[in-house]
Amino acid sequence: MLCIIHSSAALRYARMTGILACMSYRIWILVAIAVFGPVARAAAEYPQNLLSARLGARVFTPCRCAAGTDPNSLRSDGPVSKGRFALAASAQERFFIVDLGRAAVFDRIEMGTSDASVTLRIEASADGPFTLLLECREPAVFQTFHVPLTTGRYIRFVLGPGERNTAIHNMRIYKGYEHPRMPDVARLLYGRLKPDIPELAGFRERGDANDWAEACVELRGYYRQRHKPEASLNPDFDTSRAQAVIAGRIDHAGLARTDPPPIDWSYMLTTDWYEHRNFLNRGAATGVLADAAYYTNDPCWAGRFAEVMYDWIDANPKPDVMSGPDYPTWRTLDTAARLGWLVSRFPQVTAAQHVDDALWANYLYSIWEHADYLRKDDFSGGNWLATITSAVTHTALEFPEFADRRIWLEYGKTGFERNVLRDVHPDGKEMEDAPGYICMAYGAMLSTLESLQQEGIAVDPEALRRLDKVQDFLMAVTQPNGIMPNIGDWGGGEPYALPAAVKVFNRDDVRYCLTMGKEGVSPATASVHFPYGGWTILRSPYTTRPWQDAYHLVFKSSAGSHGHRDVLSITAYALGRELLIDPGIRSYEREDVERYLRTDYHNTVCIDRTDQPHTPGRTDLWFANDAIDCIAATFTGYPGLAHQRIVLFVKPGYWLVSDRIAGSGRHTYDQNWHFAADAAPSGDGKTGRIRTHYPDGANLLIVPADPQAAACEPFEFFIAARRMASTQDNIPAVGYRYHLSGEPPVVFDTLLYPWSGADVPSVSIARMEPDAAATALAVKVTTPTHTDYVFVSQTGPARVSFAAEGLAVDAEILLLRTQDGKPVHLDGRNIRRVTLAGQLLYDQARSASGSCFAQPAAS
């Protein structure tokens, strides 16, 4: 986008079409006003949007508009316009005119357009010829234009000749805000601070005497004693980030742009890049300049800091009402993050020698404005509300001098309790379906709790219990390498909120996991199911050594916030390596969302190559003991179909995944498997076996029970390596799928076998055919050291015989292990009777002497 501002040239357009070619713009405007009738006036608003019907504004155009659109939809009686209209896809000279209803003063125009190919010209007139204010090539989908201070009634927007359907939207015309100068800003602070603080008596006396400059000196002196920078001046301070801000190198969320101050803080290149704007408004631009001003002790950097800080305040005054994300730079999550920057850099700004008192006072008053705005939030949830309550309560603790401190603490308490009781399930799983976001929300919740406890403010006991339980989830979902799997929007990374939680709740079991078994006590169970949250972790016992060699599988049946279309998906880790991955997500922009949220980008079954509807699954079965874990869940989101997945962890060595699709109609089915970029997987078309090819360490072998039923096919996908970065870090990788088509029922029974070493182990899986129809998973798994018979009934305990194997069972879940044909271990749930090769192995109804196994291991 290139904009050229014209301050005086009176430019006229002569080329017109139809009747308009015979009319001057001024005559046409007068005719239009006569048609539309008199206009109304309204009281001023702050900041006043002049494009308001109440103030008498009208929008009109002689151009053809798209059906169903009205130029006057751009008007708004509030500060923000959500309206839009479109010029039709027709060869025409495209323009429209805003009549403000009377002459008004303005120097800002916000607007968006869908056509970046035009050269937009903005012209103004009081009651005569139009004067060109600005010319912009390649306008963005949304931007704020700074135009010369203008007194005018008519504003003409000329897009030139064209044939495209061009939308105009979110327009706002106003006089820009100007930050308060001395003495006004000192008066504002005087009214916000408590009147009875003895240490501020000098500040009060100077204020009462209307000596506001000296009052500000007194106030800053007080804060110099209370808020001191932790680090000293540093002539070698790295100013590279500050230099980038001044040079206008703005690089967020996949979009790099050059926009030196004054910065367009609400700029959106296309509808894809809103995260760029959000990250820009989280405070780093002002924070890094505050650091440069203090640490370098350079008046030049102090001047740069003043330039950007005032630019931000003047371009983004605090809205009068809480309006969610409607104000593009006051989105509450970003506002809370920005408040964190403001508070954290307050000591540097206070101590900086070359930051004058007026700027310092505006900085302090901006902190109050941010806290005041956020404490009115009543619509946020999840990590948003957690971040907001943390920022507000922390500000209350850092600035007890503000009279609103009690209100901020009350908001912190109510917001905290609402956040925890609404968004944290009773089992400790927070509402979001991404471990990284859960960690973010949890860290902010803990921060709020610590602030409230520091003030002696009691909170709901159930909120405390649930907050404690979140540790169970984060502890369980963390892989043995100390990293959470990359599931959902912001998936992996270290469980960075846990160290603070351990201090708050003194959990020795969490400490044990954080230190990889070096400190604390072992958790009671390794495999954990979260019934409310819909997540299950199948893990090796915590006694496994080396610690990093433990097995760890995550299975999810939920469909929560920040989750993907990935119900019944898994990730798997073993022997020091993540073997089945989730590709994550790179950004929230359209291309990335369309790619990374797809069902076929996850380790689940994708039907008809379409995405799952956004609805959760249900848990059918959960069982865990020292020998075998079993989780089963069903997803019914695909119309007319039910997909059940059973996952078993046969300890210590492998997983079984059984997918069963029931329903009607002819469909295609893909059981997808995703590997890391360096896994170099290969597949055997005849045997259906898939394996990774890491040169050392762990590898994974995937073996289907019925290799002839499904084709084994490779596919390409991308892995999101760097989240919210402008560099295109979509790393190419190769996955494999088992594909088949036909009418239900459809079954995939698959063995996942990790191993470490040079030779691929000789393992196999085969279905055991029952003598009579039975709704059960029944497979025989052969490894180099033993043979396992695995049985899971779908309908509770069932009596089934397998003549080919010489096996008869009466059980719900069964694991029978043999070595050299001899039974060595029997385990499971609701086992009543088992015989193998005519030998009775167990009979619940008989005495121990009548069975090879007196009692299966306790469940």
Secondary structure, 3 states (H helix, E strand, C coil): CEEEECCCCCCCCCCCCHHHHHCCHHHHHHHHHHHHCCCCCCCCCCCCCCCCCCCCCEEECCCCECCCCCHHHHCCCCCCCCCEEEECCCCEEEEEEEEEEEEEEEEEEEEEECCCCCEEEEEEECCCCCEEEEEEECCCCEEEEEEEEEEEEEEEEEEEEECCCEEEEEEEEECCCCCCCCCHHHHHHHHHECCCCHHHHHHHHHHHCCCHHHHHHHHHHHHHHHCCCCCCCCCCCCCHHHHHHHHCEEEECCEEEECCCCCCCCCECCHHHHHHHHHHCCCHHHHHHHHHHHHHCCHHHHHHHHHHHHHHHHHCCCCCCCCHHHCCCCCHHHHHHHHHHHHHCHHHHHHCCCCCHHHHHHHHHHHHHHHHHHCCCCCCCHHHHHHHHHHHHHHHHHCCCECCHHHHHHHHHHHHHHHHHHHECCCCCECECCHHHHHHHHHHHHHHHHHHHHCCCCCCHHHHHHHHHHHHHHHHHCCCCCCECCCCCCCCECCCCHHHHHHHHCCHHHHHHHCCCCCCCCCCCCCEEECCCCEEEEECCCCCCCHHHCCEEEEECCCCECCCCCCCEEEEEECCEEEECCCCCCCCCHHHHHHHCCHHHCCCEEECCCCCCCCCCEEEEEEECCCEEEEEEEECCCCCEEEEEEEEEECCCEEEEEEEEEECCCEEEEEEECCCCCCCCEECCCCCCEECCCCCCEEEEEEECCCCCCEEEEEEEEEECCCCCCCCCEEEEEEEEEEEEECCCEEEEEEEEEEECCCCCCCEEEECCCCCCCCEEEEEEECCCCEEEEEEECCCCEEEEEHHHCEEEEECEEEEEEECCEEEEEEEECCCEEEECCEEEEECCCCHHHCCCCCCCCC
